[in-house]
Structures are given as C-alpha cells and as structure tokens.
Amino acid sequence: TEAIPVPGAQREDRDRRRRLMLHRLDPERQPFSFPLQHTPGTRTGAIDPGVLIALMRDEGLDAEGLEDLLYRRSGLLGISGLSSDMRELLASPAAAAAEAVNAYCYQAARYAGSLAAAIGGIDAMVFTGGIGENAEPVRQKILAQLSFLGLSAQNVQVVKANEELTIARHVLSLLR
C-alpha cells in the first residue's frame, strides 16, 4: 500500500508508528516487545527475517540501505529519533526519549527474567558497563520490573567494567 501524506499531529503519529514498526514494536498490542540479543544504541539486535523482507519491499531499501538502518539508525536512536546515548535520553523531556529508555529497561528486565527462569532463580544482580555503571534511573527501572525475584539492595552490585583487562587476560591465556 502507498503511504498517504498526513498533516501535522497525524503525521507525527504515523511517523512514531513507523518507527515502532521498524523496531518491532506493536503499539496496539504489546508496547516495547521487540527482541534484542543485546540492547544497543544504534543496532536492532535480533530481528525477524520477515521484517527485513518488508523493509526491502516497502521502504525500497537495497542491501546497503538495510545495513545502514539495522546497524546505524536503529536501537535507542531509532526508537527515540534523538540519540543513541542513554545520558541524553535520560536528560531529554521528549516522550520519544522516555519511550526508548522504557524499551531498553523492558528488554533488559525481560532477558534477566528469562535467564533467572532458565537457571531456577538468582541470588544477586550485577550491573556493569557504561549504562549499568552510570545510569541509576535505568537500574531502578530494571529492578522494579524484576521485583518478583525478591532481590534486596544487598543483592544488587554495580561493578566497574574493565574490558581492556579482560581482553588482555584472554590473549595471555591463548599465548600460554
């Protein structure tokens, strides 16, 4: 079907719905229900192959255009339309920024809950990496969604990531 130009607020709503569709969100049924292997700033993570076909057909994307969309214009940036930086999204008053933050937190909680179920529960939660270390509001939202796990403040740790040291240790173990 052809896109019909829509003026003003209707255009904003149509654009929002398109962004949500591109990021596997269904605003009518399950807000923030798009699968991600990880919750990236600009990449989609896991995506149904049917979406790729629809993007190529409906949006006229070739392989390069699809790659650009999936790797550089999706994730937090694609949902918010503003930024891939969590700090900027948390500071923004825009509803689309809050939507991206909520999607991120939902996905993190969803995967943590799934892993907890797979291993029969968890005794502690560790946050690390840029967002995990530095975004208290994100940690709080994720923990609120995981409240059914019964974690207390004593069971939650924030650990500074040191990727360089981890890589060096792995390289050293390979050289031995």
N, C-alpha and C positions, 0 to 999 in steps of 0.2 A: 504494500500500500504506500501511497505517496504521503509525505508529510504535508500538512496543511498549515500555512503560516497563521500564527495566533498572536494577537496583540497583547502588550502589557503583562499583567499578572498571569494570564493564562499561558503566555509564552514561558514565563519563569517556571510555572508548574510543569509544563511539558518538558522543559529542559531538565528540571530536577528528576522527573520520572525517567527520562532518557539516561541520565547519569546513573540512577539507581539500577535501571535495567542493565546497563553496561557493566555494572559491578555486581550483578546477580542478586540484587535486592528486589523484592516484590513488596512495594509499599502498601498494597491492598491486603496481603495475607500475612507475611512474615517479615517485619522490618528487620534489617540487619542480618539476614540469613544467607550470606554468601560464604562459600567455603574458601578457606585460605590455609595453605600449608604453613604459612607464617603470616604475620600481619604487617605488610610492607608499606613504605611511604609512597612508592610510585608504581609498584608492580601488583598484578592481580592475585598472584598465588594460584592455587588450584582453580580451574575453571572448566565447566562442562564444555566438551568439544563442540556441541551444538551451538553454543554462543559464538564460537569462532566462525562457524559457517554463516550464522546470521549476520555477524558484523561484516564479513566479506561481501555478502549478498546485499544486505540492506543499507550499509554505510558506504559501499563501494570501495572497501579497503583492499589493497594488494598486500603481499607478504610484508613489505617494508612498513606500510601504514599500520598493519595489525601489530607488528613487532613494536613500533613506537607507542601505540596505545597500550599494549599489555605490559611493556617494560618501563615506560617513562611517563605515562599520563593516567595511570590507574591508582589503585590503593587509596591511601589517605588523600592524596592530591586529586584523584578522580572523583572521589565521593564529595569532598569539600568544594572543589573547584577553586581552592585558595592556596593551599600549601601542603607539602608532604612533611613538614616539620611540626611535631607534636607541640612544641613550645608555642609556636604561632597559633596553632589551632586552639589550644587552651586559653590563650590570651584574647582570642577573637570573640566579639559579640555575635557574630554571624550564626544563624541557625544551621547553615551547612557545615560549619566548623564543629558545632556540637554533634551533629549527625555523624561526622567522620570519627570523632572521639568515641562516641557511643558504639559505633560499629567495631572499632578497634577493641574496646573493652569487652564487648559481647563475644567477639571471636576468641580473645584470649581466655575468657572465662569458659567458653564452650569447649575449647581444646583442653584446658586444665581439668574441667569436669569430666571430659571423656577419658583422659588419661587416668584420673583418680578412679573412675569406674573400672577401667581395664586392669588396674593393679589392686583393686579391693580397698581403696581409700588412701588417704595421705595423712601424714603426721605433721607436715610442715610445708610451707610455700616459700620459695626463694625468688626474688625479683632481681634481675641483673640487666646489664646492657644500658644503653642511653636512656630509653624511656623507663625501663624498670627501676633504674637507679635514681632518676631525676624527676619523675612525674608523680608526685604524691597523689594528685587527684585521680590519675589513671589507676594507680594501685588500689585506691579506696573503692573505685567503681568495680574493679575486677573482684576484689574481696567481697563486696556487697552482693554481687551476683553468685558468689560461691559460699555464701553464708551457711547453706545447708551442710557444708563439710564440717562445720563446727570448729574452725580454726580460731585460735585466740591470738592476740597481739604477740604473745611469746612464741607462737609457731610461725611467725612471718619474719623473714630476714631480707635485708637488702644487701647484696654483695656487689662490690665494685668489679666490673669485668676487666680482664687483662688479656685481651685477645693475642697480643704480641707474645706474651709469656707462654700462653697455651700453644701457639704455633711453634715457638722455639722448642718447647718440650717435645712436641710430636716429631719435629725434624731431628732432634737429638736422638730420640728413641729409634728412628729409622736408620741413623748413621751408626748405631752400635751394633 
